[in-house]
Amino acid sequence: MTNLPTAEFSDTDNDGTYETEYKGFTKKGTYQITVYAKDAEDYYSLPVQTAVIRTEDVANPRGDINGNGEADLPDAVTALQVLAGIPGVIWYDYASAGSAGGSAGVDVNGDGKVGFEEVFYIFDILGK
């Protein structure tokens, strides 16, 4: 498998606890995750497996092409890559995912495709 989601952990308050935020768990169900650490010399720890259980679906906003829970610059870049014919990472459930805007999907114009409409919509959001 390639293009698996990743998250960077950090110890922002220097208490020895590393934390991260990941918004990709949007569908009801159990997500199996594997966590490992890499030090400054590129040595990896043994992996630790755990699970995240989501008890209900979360509506994703329109334009959320990568499924991270927000329509942001990486979504616009992915849309432009798709339009240019460059392989991009598109959220597997892009066209059918629930939307906070009340649409049947996060797709901006409901055509089930990534296009200029998504790019313009995302740039409009970023400009506000």
MMTF fields as JSON, N, C-alpha, C and O atoms, coordinates in Angstrom:
{
  "mmtfVersion": "1.0.0",
  "mmtfProducer": "UNKNOWN",
  "numBonds": 511,
  "numAtoms": 512,
  "numGroups": 128,
  "numChains": 1,
  "numModels": 1,
  "chainsPerModel": [1],
  "groupsPerChain": [128],
  "chainIdList": ["A"],
  "bondAtomList": [4, 2, 8, 6, 12, 10, 16, 14, 20, 18, 24, 22, 28, 26, 32, 30, 36, 34, 40, 38, 44, 42, 48, 46, 52, 50, 56, 54, 60, 58, 64, 62, 68, 66, 72, 70, 76, 74, 80, 78, 84, 82, 88, 86, 92, 90, 96, 94, 100, 98, 104, 102, 108, 106, 112, 110, 116, 114, 120, 118, 124, 122, 128, 126, 132, 130, 136, 134, 140, 138, 144, 142, 148, 146, 152, 150, 156, 154, 160, 158, 164, 162, 168, 166, 172, 170, 176, 174, 180, 178, 184, 182, 188, 186, 192, 190, 196, 194, 200, 198, 204, 202, 208, 206, 212, 210, 216, 214, 220, 218, 224, 222, 228, 226, 232, 230, 236, 234, 240, 238, 244, 242, 248, 246, 252, 250, 256, 254, 260, 258, 264, 262, 268, 266, 272, 270, 276, 274, 280, 278, 284, 282, 288, 286, 292, 290, 296, 294, 300, 298, 304, 302, 308, 306, 312, 310, 316, 314, 320, 318, 324, 322, 328, 326, 332, 330, 336, 334, 340, 338, 344, 342, 348, 346, 352, 350, 356, 354, 360, 358, 364, 362, 368, 366, 372, 370, 376, 374, 380, 378, 384, 382, 388, 386, 392, 390, 396, 394, 400, 398, 404, 402, 408, 406, 412, 410, 416, 414, 420, 418, 424, 422, 428, 426, 432, 430, 436, 434, 440, 438, 444, 442, 448, 446, 452, 450, 456, 454, 460, 458, 464, 462, 468, 466, 472, 470, 476, 474, 480, 478, 484, 482, 488, 486, 492, 490, 496, 494, 500, 498, 504, 502, 508, 506],
  "bondOrderList": [1, 1, 1, 1, 1, 1, 1, 1, 1, 1, 1, 1, 1, 1, 1, 1, 1, 1, 1, 1, 1, 1, 1, 1, 1, 1, 1, 1, 1, 1, 1, 1, 1, 1, 1, 1, 1, 1, 1, 1, 1, 1, 1, 1, 1, 1, 1, 1, 1, 1, 1, 1, 1, 1, 1, 1, 1, 1, 1, 1, 1, 1, 1, 1, 1, 1, 1, 1, 1, 1, 1, 1, 1, 1, 1, 1, 1, 1, 1, 1, 1, 1, 1, 1, 1, 1, 1, 1, 1, 1, 1, 1, 1, 1, 1, 1, 1, 1, 1, 1, 1, 1, 1, 1, 1, 1, 1, 1, 1, 1, 1, 1, 1, 1, 1, 1, 1, 1, 1, 1, 1, 1, 1, 1, 1, 1, 1],
  "groupList": [{"groupName": "MET", "atomNameList": ["N", "CA", "C", "O"], "elementList": ["N", "C", "C", "O"], "formalChargeList": [0, 0, 0, 0], "bondAtomList": [1, 0, 2, 1, 3, 2], "bondOrderList": [1, 1, 2], "singleLetterCode": "M", "chemCompType": "L-PEPTIDE LINKING"}, {"groupName": "THR", "atomNameList": ["N", "CA", "C", "O"], "elementList": ["N", "C", "C", "O"], "formalChargeList": [0, 0, 0, 0], "bondAtomList": [1, 0, 2, 1, 3, 2], "bondOrderList": [1, 1, 2], "singleLetterCode": "T", "chemCompType": "L-PEPTIDE LINKING"}, {"groupName": "ASN", "atomNameList": ["N", "CA", "C", "O"], "elementList": ["N", "C", "C", "O"], "formalChargeList": [0, 0, 0, 0], "bondAtomList": [1, 0, 2, 1, 3, 2], "bondOrderList": [1, 1, 2], "singleLetterCode": "N", "chemCompType": "L-PEPTIDE LINKING"}, {"groupName": "LEU", "atomNameList": ["N", "CA", "C", "O"], "elementList": ["N", "C", "C", "O"], "formalChargeList": [0, 0, 0, 0], "bondAtomList": [1, 0, 2, 1, 3, 2], "bondOrderList": [1, 1, 2], "singleLetterCode": "L", "chemCompType": "L-PEPTIDE LINKING"}, {"groupName": "PRO", "atomNameList": ["N", "CA", "C", "O"], "elementList": ["N", "C", "C", "O"], "formalChargeList": [0, 0, 0, 0], "bondAtomList": [1, 0, 2, 1, 3, 2], "bondOrderList": [1, 1, 2], "singleLetterCode": "P", "chemCompType": "L-PEPTIDE LINKING"}, {"groupName": "ALA", "atomNameList": ["N", "CA", "C", "O"], "elementList": ["N", "C", "C", "O"], "formalChargeList": [0, 0, 0, 0], "bondAtomList": [1, 0, 2, 1, 3, 2], "bondOrderList": [1, 1, 2], "singleLetterCode": "A", "chemCompType": "L-PEPTIDE LINKING"}, {"groupName": "GLU", "atomNameList": ["N", "CA", "C", "O"], "elementList": ["N", "C", "C", "O"], "formalChargeList": [0, 0, 0, 0], "bondAtomList": [1, 0, 2, 1, 3, 2], "bondOrderList": [1, 1, 2], "singleLetterCode": "E", "chemCompType": "L-PEPTIDE LINKING"}, {"groupName": "PHE", "atomNameList": ["N", "CA", "C", "O"], "elementList": ["N", "C", "C", "O"], "formalChargeList": [0, 0, 0, 0], "bondAtomList": [1, 0, 2, 1, 3, 2], "bondOrderList": [1, 1, 2], "singleLetterCode": "F", "chemCompType": "L-PEPTIDE LINKING"}, {"groupName": "SER", "atomNameList": ["N", "CA", "C", "O"], "elementList": ["N", "C", "C", "O"], "formalChargeList": [0, 0, 0, 0], "bondAtomList": [1, 0, 2, 1, 3, 2], "bondOrderList": [1, 1, 2], "singleLetterCode": "S", "chemCompType": "L-PEPTIDE LINKING"}, {"groupName": "ASP", "atomNameList": ["N", "CA", "C", "O"], "elementList": ["N", "C", "C", "O"], "formalChargeList": [0, 0, 0, 0], "bondAtomList": [1, 0, 2, 1, 3, 2], "bondOrderList": [1, 1, 2], "singleLetterCode": "D", "chemCompType": "L-PEPTIDE LINKING"}, {"groupName": "GLY", "atomNameList": ["N", "CA", "C", "O"], "elementList": ["N", "C", "C", "O"], "formalChargeList": [0, 0, 0, 0], "bondAtomList": [1, 0, 2, 1, 3, 2], "bondOrderList": [1, 1, 2], "singleLetterCode": "G", "chemCompType": "PEPTIDE LINKING"}, {"groupName": "TYR", "atomNameList": ["N", "CA", "C", "O"], "elementList": ["N", "C", "C", "O"], "formalChargeList": [0, 0, 0, 0], "bondAtomList": [1, 0, 2, 1, 3, 2], "bondOrderList": [1, 1, 2], "singleLetterCode": "Y", "chemCompType": "L-PEPTIDE LINKING"}, {"groupName": "LYS", "atomNameList": ["N", "CA", "C", "O"], "elementList": ["N", "C", "C", "O"], "formalChargeList": [0, 0, 0, 0], "bondAtomList": [1, 0, 2, 1, 3, 2], "bondOrderList": [1, 1, 2], "singleLetterCode": "K", "chemCompType": "L-PEPTIDE LINKING"}, {"groupName": "GLN", "atomNameList": ["N", "CA", "C", "O"], "elementList": ["N", "C", "C", "O"], "formalChargeList": [0, 0, 0, 0], "bondAtomList": [1, 0, 2, 1, 3, 2], "bondOrderList": [1, 1, 2], "singleLetterCode": "Q", "chemCompType": "L-PEPTIDE LINKING"}, {"groupName": "ILE", "atomNameList": ["N", "CA", "C", "O"], "elementList": ["N", "C", "C", "O"], "formalChargeList": [0, 0, 0, 0], "bondAtomList": [1, 0, 2, 1, 3, 2], "bondOrderList": [1, 1, 2], "singleLetterCode": "I", "chemCompType": "L-PEPTIDE LINKING"}, {"groupName": "VAL", "atomNameList": ["N", "CA", "C", "O"], "elementList": ["N", "C", "C", "O"], "formalChargeList": [0, 0, 0, 0], "bondAtomList": [1, 0, 2, 1, 3, 2], "bondOrderList": [1, 1, 2], "singleLetterCode": "V", "chemCompType": "L-PEPTIDE LINKING"}, {"groupName": "ARG", "atomNameList": ["N", "CA", "C", "O"], "elementList": ["N", "C", "C", "O"], "formalChargeList": [0, 0, 0, 0], "bondAtomList": [1, 0, 2, 1, 3, 2], "bondOrderList": [1, 1, 2], "singleLetterCode": "R", "chemCompType": "L-PEPTIDE LINKING"}, {"groupName": "TRP", "atomNameList": ["N", "CA", "C", "O"], "elementList": ["N", "C", "C", "O"], "formalChargeList": [0, 0, 0, 0], "bondAtomList": [1, 0, 2, 1, 3, 2], "bondOrderList": [1, 1, 2], "singleLetterCode": "W", "chemCompType": "L-PEPTIDE LINKING"}],
  "groupTypeList": [0, 1, 2, 3, 4, 1, 5, 6, 7, 8, 9, 1, 9, 2, 9, 10, 1, 11, 6, 1, 6, 11, 12, 10, 7, 1, 12, 12, 10, 1, 11, 13, 14, 1, 15, 11, 5, 12, 9, 5, 6, 9, 11, 11, 8, 3, 4, 15, 13, 1, 5, 15, 14, 16, 1, 6, 9, 15, 5, 2, 4, 16, 10, 9, 14, 2, 10, 2, 10, 6, 5, 9, 3, 4, 9, 5, 15, 1, 5, 3, 13, 15, 3, 5, 10, 14, 4, 10, 15, 14, 17, 11, 9, 11, 5, 8, 5, 10, 8, 5, 10, 10, 8, 5, 10, 15, 9, 15, 2, 10, 9, 10, 12, 15, 10, 7, 6, 6, 15, 7, 11, 14, 7, 9, 14, 3, 10, 12],
  "groupIdList": [1, 2, 3, 4, 5, 6, 7, 8, 9, 10, 11, 12, 13, 14, 15, 16, 17, 18, 19, 20, 21, 22, 23, 24, 25, 26, 27, 28, 29, 30, 31, 32, 33, 34, 35, 36, 37, 38, 39, 40, 41, 42, 43, 44, 45, 46, 47, 48, 49, 50, 51, 52, 53, 54, 55, 56, 57, 58, 59, 60, 61, 62, 63, 64, 65, 66, 67, 68, 69, 70, 71, 72, 73, 74, 75, 76, 77, 78, 79, 80, 81, 82, 83, 84, 85, 86, 87, 88, 89, 90, 91, 92, 93, 94, 95, 96, 97, 98, 99, 100, 101, 102, 103, 104, 105, 106, 107, 108, 109, 110, 111, 112, 113, 114, 115, 116, 117, 118, 119, 120, 121, 122, 123, 124, 125, 126, 127, 128],
  "secStructList": [7, 7, 1, 7, 7, 7, 7, 7, 7, 5, 7, 6, 6, 1, 1, 1, 7, 7, 5, 7, 7, 7, 7, 7, 7, 7, 1, 1, 3, 3, 3, 3, 3, 3, 3, 7, 7, 5, 7, 6, 6, 7, 7, 5, 7, 7, 7, 3, 3, 3, 3, 3, 3, 3, 7, 1, 7, 7, 7, 5, 7, 6, 6, 7, 6, 6, 7, 1, 1, 1, 7, 7, 2, 2, 2, 2, 2, 2, 2, 2, 2, 2, 2, 6, 6, 7, 7, 7, 7, 7, 7, 6, 6, 6, 6, 6, 1, 7, 5, 6, 6, 1, 1, 1, 1, 1, 7, 1, 1, 1, 1, 1, 1, 7, 7, 2, 2, 2, 2, 2, 2, 2, 2, 2, 2, 2, 6, 7],
  "xCoordList": [0.844, 0.0, 0.887, 1.977, 0.404, 1.108, 0.127, -1.083, 0.667, -0.147, -1.022, -2.155, -0.503, -1.238, -1.161, -0.163, -2.194, -2.143, -1.08, -0.816, -0.481, 0.505, 0.163, -0.608, 0.729, 0.539, 1.849, 2.521, 2.201, 3.403, 3.02, 2.099, 3.719, 3.492, 4.484, 5.613, 4.06, 4.969, 4.665, 3.553, 5.676, 5.565, 5.591, 6.627, 4.461, 4.414, 4.65, 5.138, 4.31, 4.495, 5.659, 5.807, 6.479, 7.687, 7.423, 8.212, 6.305, 5.992, 6.293, 5.983, 6.905, 7.236, 6.115, 6.277, 4.978, 3.845, 3.731, 3.569, 3.817, 3.72, 2.289, 1.684, 1.752, 0.357, 0.239, 1.129, -0.879, -1.187, -2.692, -3.45, -3.112, -4.531, -4.678, -3.959, -5.602, -5.871, -7.371, -8.135, -7.798, -9.224, -9.779, -10.887, -9.029, -9.449, -10.405, -10.902, -10.672, -11.602, -13.017, -13.529, -13.642, -14.932, -16.116, -17.254, -15.879, -16.958, -17.09, -16.096, -18.299, -18.56, -17.829, -17.876, -17.155, -16.459, -15.204, -14.931, -14.453, -13.218, -12.041, -11.979, -11.124, -9.929, -8.729, -8.431, -8.045, -6.827, -5.667, -5.476, -4.895, -3.762, -2.481, -2.509, -1.38, -0.063, 0.766, 0.829, 1.389, 2.2, 3.631, 3.878, 4.566, 5.977, 6.706, 6.177, 7.886, 8.683, 9.961, 10.492, 10.442, 11.708, 12.546, 12.073, 13.794, 14.641, 15.413, 15.265, 16.228, 16.975, 17.97, 18.394, 18.343, 19.289, 18.579, 19.213, 17.273, 16.431, 16.318, 16.126, 16.439, 16.166, 14.691, 14.154, 14.034, 12.615, 12.369, 13.107, 11.331, 10.916, 10.101, 9.712, 9.853, 8.919, 7.518, 7.204, 6.682, 5.343, 4.433, 4.571, 3.511, 2.489, 1.145, 0.885, 0.295, -1.01, -2.095, -2.056, -3.065, -4.209, -5.395, -5.284, -6.506, -7.697, -8.389, -8.341, -9.028, -9.88, -11.287, -11.504, -12.233, -13.617, -14.448, -14.534, -15.047, -15.922, -17.353, -17.704, -18.18, -19.538, -20.572, -21.717, -20.178, -21.105, -20.306, -19.126, -20.954, -20.312, -20.126, -20.886, -19.111, -18.861, -19.029, -18.466, -19.793, -19.976, -18.702, -18.143, -18.254, -17.091, -17.555, -18.599, -16.803, -17.198, -17.021, -16.235, -17.755, -17.589, -16.137, -15.495, -15.625, -14.261, -13.189, -12.007, -13.567, -12.587, -12.16, -12.604, -11.31, -10.914, -10.099, -10.235, -9.252, -8.399, -8.987, -8.36, -10.183, -10.866, -10.287, -10.477, -9.575, -8.978, -9.891, -9.484, -11.118, -12.072, -12.158, -12.928, -11.381, -11.459, -11.084, -10.293, -11.659, -11.297, -10.161, -10.36, -8.964, -7.786, -6.856, -7.182, -5.696, -4.759, -4.346, -4.278, -4.066, -3.744, -4.864, -4.581, -6.116, -7.216, -7.134, -7.341, -6.831, -6.701, -5.537, -5.65, -4.422, -3.255, -3.6, -3.24, -4.291, -4.688, -5.612, -5.464, -6.56, -7.471, -6.697, -6.974, -5.736, -4.929, -4.079, -3.875, -3.582, -2.823, -3.708, -3.278, -4.934, -5.868, -6.143, -6.127, -6.397, -6.683, -5.493, -5.671, -4.278, -3.068, -2.691, -1.728, -3.443, -3.141, -2.07, -1.568, -1.708, -0.713, -1.465, -2.449, -1.015, -1.715, -1.704, -0.647, -2.873, -2.992, -3.697, -4.22, -3.709, -4.38, -5.774, -5.928, -6.787, -8.162, -8.836, -8.72, -9.527, -10.253, -11.151, -11.904, -11.084, -11.802, -13.3, -13.946, -13.87, -15.32, -15.716, -16.744, -14.902, -15.059, -16.468, -17.07, -16.993, -18.274, -19.484, -20.525, -19.375, -20.559, -20.573, -21.544, -19.515, -19.432, -20.429, -20.728, -20.934, -21.854, -21.166, -19.966, -21.907, -21.342, -22.019, -23.232, -21.235, -21.789, -22.691, -23.517, -22.543, -23.374, -24.714, -25.498, -25.005, -26.304, -26.379, -27.432, -25.313, -25.296, -25.104, -24.773, -25.318, -25.095, -23.608, -23.236, -22.754, -21.323, -20.522, -21.068, -19.226, -18.34, -18.015, -17.4, -18.433, -18.248, -18.973, -20.158, -18.275, -18.819, -20.029, -21.027, -19.956, -21.07, -21.833, -22.708, -21.52, -22.283, -22.059, -22.859, -20.982, -20.748, -19.896, -19.649, -19.444, -18.644, -17.225, -16.521, -16.784, -15.446, -14.746, -15.388, -13.436, -12.653, -12.402, -11.893, -12.76, -12.606, -12.32, -12.019, -12.42, -12.153, -13.111, -12.748, -14.325, -15.292, -14.762, -14.908, -14.14, -13.568, -12.418, -12.31, -11.56, -10.422, -10.916, -10.449, -11.863, -12.379, -13.063, -12.904, -13.814, -14.523, -13.533, -13.707, -12.495, -11.498, -10.75, -10.537, -10.351, -9.644, -10.542, -10.067, -11.839, -12.779, -12.811, -12.808, -12.841, -12.836, -11.537, -11.552, -10.418, -9.111, -8.953, -8.223, -9.637, -9.533, -10.373, -10.245, -11.22, -12.108, -11.446, -12.05],
  "yCoordList": [-1.174, 0.0, 1.233, 1.236, 2.261, 3.538, 4.638, 4.421, 5.806, 6.982, 6.788, 7.268, 6.091, 5.953, 7.266, 7.98, 7.592, 8.828, 8.761, 7.7, 9.901, 10.002, 11.196, 12.068, 11.231, 12.354, 12.602, 11.661, 13.84, 14.226, 14.501, 15.273, 13.879, 14.087, 15.132, 15.212, 15.928, 16.898, 17.053, 16.795, 17.479, 17.73, 19.243, 19.806, 19.903, 21.363, 21.996, 23.123, 21.289, 21.871, 21.241, 21.466, 20.455, 19.849, 19.038, 19.073, 18.302, 17.463, 15.992, 15.145, 15.68, 14.302, 13.534, 12.358, 14.185, 13.553, 14.128, 15.334, 13.252, 13.679, 13.48, 12.437, 14.492, 14.465, 14.885, 15.528, 14.505, 14.92, 15.013, 14.555, 15.603, 15.66, 15.127, 15.549, 14.207, 13.637, 13.67, 13.142, 14.289, 14.477, 13.504, 13.699, 12.469, 11.555, 10.45, 9.707, 10.326, 9.299, 9.872, 10.348, 9.828, 10.493, 9.541, 9.956, 8.299, 7.322, 6.472, 6.162, 6.104, 5.233, 3.909, 3.322, 3.445, 2.17, 2.142, 3.069, 1.066, 0.887, 1.035, 0.377, 1.892, 2.144, 1.541, 1.905, 0.624, 0.03, 0.944, 1.248, 1.382, 2.254, 1.674, 0.949, 2.011, 1.594, 2.846, 3.737, 2.904, 4.058, 3.589, 2.553, 4.359, 4.094, 5.423, 6.443, 5.418, 6.638, 6.493, 5.396, 7.63, 7.683, 8.785, 9.907, 8.464, 9.474, 10.273, 10.05, 11.195, 12.083, 11.344, 11.869, 10.132, 9.339, 8.315, 7.4, 8.467, 7.593, 6.166, 5.237, 5.984, 4.682, 4.639, 5.61, 3.499, 3.347, 2.47, 1.519, 2.803, 1.964, 0.791, 0.767, -0.168, -1.224, -0.613, 0.278, -1.07, -0.488, -0.915, -2.009, -0.036, -0.319, -0.155, 0.87, -1.174, -1.098, -0.778, -1.228, 0.009, 0.371, 0.596, 0.403, 0.996, 1.219, 2.502, 2.894, 3.138, 4.284, 3.865, 3.383, 4.044, 3.66, 4.928, 5.749, 5.069, 6.215, 5.701, 4.759, 6.294, 5.79, 6.427, 5.978, 7.472, 8.084, 8.741, 9.046, 8.959, 9.618, 11.1, 11.694, 11.684, 13.114, 13.714, 13.206, 14.776, 15.432, 16.182, 16.926, 15.981, 16.693, 17.914, 17.871, 18.986, 20.189, 20.021, 19.194, 20.807, 20.815, 21.133, 21.935, 20.501, 20.76, 19.975, 20.131, 19.134, 18.347, 17.141, 16.021, 17.369, 16.339, 15.236, 14.07, 15.578, 14.558, 13.945, 13.085, 14.378, 13.748, 14.032, 13.243, 15.155, 15.457, 16.29, 16.705, 16.534, 17.25, 18.737, 19.434, 19.243, 20.658, 20.879, 20.129, 21.912, 22.305, 23.305, 24.415, 22.912, 23.734, 23.68, 23.073, 24.316, 24.414, 23.055, 22.934, 22.025, 20.726, 20.178, 19.476, 20.493, 20.075, 20.78, 20.16, 22.08, 22.83, 22.308, 22.18, 22.006, 21.467, 20.121, 19.867, 19.262, 17.962, 18.138, 17.439, 19.06, 19.309, 19.776, 19.332, 20.665, 21.128, 20.002, 19.944, 19.106, 17.947, 17.052, 16.564, 16.836, 16.002, 16.643, 15.961, 17.955, 18.662, 18.645, 18.655, 18.621, 18.584, 17.162, 16.964, 16.178, 14.787, 14.173, 13.093, 14.836, 14.312, 13.489, 13.964, 12.266, 11.465, 12.145, 12.521, 12.3, 12.895, 11.922, 10.9, 12.233, 11.391, 11.964, 13.055, 11.227, 11.672, 10.748, 9.526, 11.325, 10.586, 9.574, 9.924, 8.326, 7.23, 7.453, 6.953, 8.177, 8.355, 9.779, 10.284, 10.418, 11.836, 12.215, 13.115, 11.564, 11.98, 11.624, 12.27, 10.624, 10.177, 10.578, 10.301, 11.225, 11.566, 12.65, 13.541, 12.558, 13.58, 14.925, 14.991, 15.979, 17.307, 18.162, 18.084, 18.97, 19.899, 20.916, 21.549, 21.081, 22.021, 21.445, 22.126, 20.21, 19.621, 18.874, 18.327, 18.83, 18.118, 16.631, 16.211, 15.839, 14.402, 14.091, 12.961, 15.048, 14.791, 16.059, 17.162, 15.892, 17.033, 17.656, 18.719, 16.986, 17.467, 18.814, 18.919, 19.817, 21.174, 21.291, 21.906, 20.712, 20.865, 19.567, 19.526, 18.515, 17.279, 16.42, 15.526, 16.668, 15.864, 14.627, 13.843, 14.446, 13.272, 13.326, 12.316, 14.487, 14.637, 15.824, 16.754, 15.765, 16.894, 17.795, 17.345, 19.075, 19.999, 21.412, 21.661, 22.342, 23.744, 24.307, 25.204, 23.786, 24.276, 24.092, 24.976, 22.93, 22.663, 23.62, 24.146, 23.844, 24.752, 26.151, 26.751, 26.672, 28.021, 28.113, 29.102, 27.088, 27.073, 27.112, 27.88, 26.281, 26.215, 27.543, 28.047, 28.108, 29.402, 30.497, 31.4, 30.415, 31.383, 31.272, 32.285, 30.039, 29.819, 30.34, 31.001, 30.041, 30.461, 31.982, 32.54, 32.643, 34.09, 34.856, 36.075, 34.16, 34.844, 35.013, 35.563],
  "zCoordList": [0.0, 0.0, 0.0, 0.571, -0.642, -0.626, -0.27, -0.206, -0.042, 0.277, 1.512, 1.555, 2.506, 3.759, 4.526, 4.427, 5.285, 6.051, 7.142, 7.707, 7.425, 8.486, 9.364, 8.966, 10.538, 11.451, 12.179, 12.599, 12.324, 13.055, 14.506, 14.774, 15.424, 16.851, 17.364, 16.881, 18.341, 18.933, 20.421, 20.882, 21.143, 22.586, 22.776, 23.13, 22.545, 22.54, 23.902, 23.979, 24.984, 26.318, 27.088, 28.29, 26.392, 26.976, 28.232, 29.176, 28.245, 29.405, 29.158, 29.994, 27.998, 27.669, 26.996, 26.671, 26.781, 26.095, 24.689, 24.506, 23.711, 22.316, 21.847, 22.092, 21.168, 20.738, 19.277, 18.719, 18.678, 17.316, 17.156, 18.012, 16.065, 15.723, 14.306, 13.401, 14.118, 12.8, 12.575, 13.382, 11.479, 11.222, 10.185, 9.687, 9.86, 8.809, 9.239, 8.393, 10.53, 10.996, 10.948, 11.962, 9.792, 9.612, 9.515, 9.733, 9.198, 9.052, 10.307, 10.963, 10.63, 11.776, 11.575, 10.494, 12.624, 12.525, 13.383, 14.146, 13.245, 13.996, 13.046, 12.008, 13.406, 12.612, 13.329, 14.466, 12.666, 13.21, 12.835, 11.657, 13.814, 13.512, 14.113, 15.108, 13.489, 13.945, 14.189, 13.342, 15.334, 15.711, 15.908, 16.526, 15.38, 15.619, 15.674, 15.232, 16.198, 16.321, 15.508, 15.341, 15.005, 14.279, 14.913, 15.089, 15.257, 15.89, 14.844, 13.643, 15.309, 14.425, 13.536, 12.507, 13.93, 13.139, 12.257, 11.731, 12.094, 11.253, 11.766, 10.981, 13.086, 13.684, 14.069, 14.602, 13.795, 14.057, 15.282, 15.54, 16.02, 17.142, 16.608, 15.44, 17.47, 17.109, 17.045, 17.834, 16.129, 16.02, 17.171, 17.718, 17.521, 18.516, 17.814, 17.184, 17.928, 17.278, 18.287, 19.432, 17.84, 18.666, 17.735, 16.524, 18.29, 17.477, 17.915, 19.081, 16.955, 17.214, 16.816, 15.705, 17.712, 17.428, 17.272, 18.186, 16.118, 15.825, 15.902, 15.191, 16.744, 16.956, 16.035, 15.987, 15.302, 14.344, 13.225, 13.395, 12.078, 10.954, 11.25, 12.015, 10.638, 10.744, 9.352, 8.383, 9.253, 7.961, 7.576, 8.382, 6.352, 5.849, 5.064, 4.413, 5.118, 4.384, 2.874, 2.412, 2.135, 0.675, 0.339, 1.019, -0.712, -1.161, -0.439, -0.745, 0.513, 1.279, 0.45, 0.702, -0.524, -1.487, -0.831, -1.203, 0.139, 0.752, 2.021, 2.638, 2.417, 3.541, 4.907, 5.833, 5.055, 6.358, 7.257, 8.342, 6.811, 7.644, 7.381, 8.041, 6.426, 6.088, 4.626, 4.054, 4.037, 2.676, 2.813, 3.307, 2.374, 2.601, 1.402, 0.383, 1.525, 0.41, -0.17, -1.393, 0.645, 0.054, -0.852, -1.823, -0.543, -1.414, -2.76, -3.803, -2.739, -3.989, -4.818, -6.037, -4.167, -4.877, -5.512, -6.662, -4.771, -5.309, -6.508, -7.511, -6.415, -7.538, -8.768, -9.882, -8.57, -9.699, -10.282, -11.495, -9.424, -9.914, -10.767, -11.813, -10.329, -11.094, -12.446, -13.471, -12.456, -13.704, -14.662, -15.88, -14.108, -14.928, -15.34, -16.081, -14.863, -15.2, -14.326, -14.638, -13.237, -12.296, -11.253, -10.684, -10.997, -9.993, -8.633, -8.128, -8.048, -6.719, -5.803, -6.249, -4.548, -3.572, -3.364, -2.817, -3.8, -3.631, -2.653, -2.75, -1.728, -0.715, -1.389, -2.297, -0.963, -1.616, -1.681, -2.602, -0.748, -0.674, -1.051, -0.599, -1.873, -2.172, -2.616, -2.031, -3.615, -4.199, -3.346, -3.467, -2.492, -1.753, -0.288, 0.415, 0.185, 1.61, 1.982, 1.187, 3.195, 3.687, 3.808, 4.074, 3.616, 3.656, 4.707, 4.904, 5.373, 6.351, 5.668, 6.326, 4.363, 3.613, 3.216, 2.555, 3.599, 3.323, 2.005, 1.68, 1.242, -0.032, 0.219, 1.328, -0.829, -0.711, -0.648, -0.328, -0.942, -0.918, -0.728, -0.731, -0.562, -0.407, -1.758, -1.83, -2.822, -4.186, -4.336, -4.023, -4.804, -4.861, -5.774, -5.398, -6.965, -7.909, -8.156, -9.021, -7.419, -7.494, -8.717, -8.994, -9.465, -10.661, -10.403, -11.319, -9.157, -8.812, -9.323, -9.294, -9.792, -10.346, -9.687, -9.199, -9.686, -9.222, -10.416, -11.443, -10.286, -11.408, -10.952, -9.785, -11.905, -11.6, -10.558, -9.798, -10.522, -9.536, -8.12, -7.275, -7.862, -6.542, -6.25, -5.142, -7.24, -7.053, -6.7, -5.732, -7.486, -7.245, -5.882, -5.167, -5.531, -4.25, -3.086, -2.14, -3.164, -2.09, -1.969, -0.866, -3.122, -3.081, -2.514, -1.825, -2.803, -2.244, -0.721, -0.021, -0.209, 1.247, 1.855, 2.894, 1.205, 1.744, 1.735, 2.554, 0.813, 0.7, 1.714, 1.829, 2.442, 3.412, 4.753, 5.674]
}
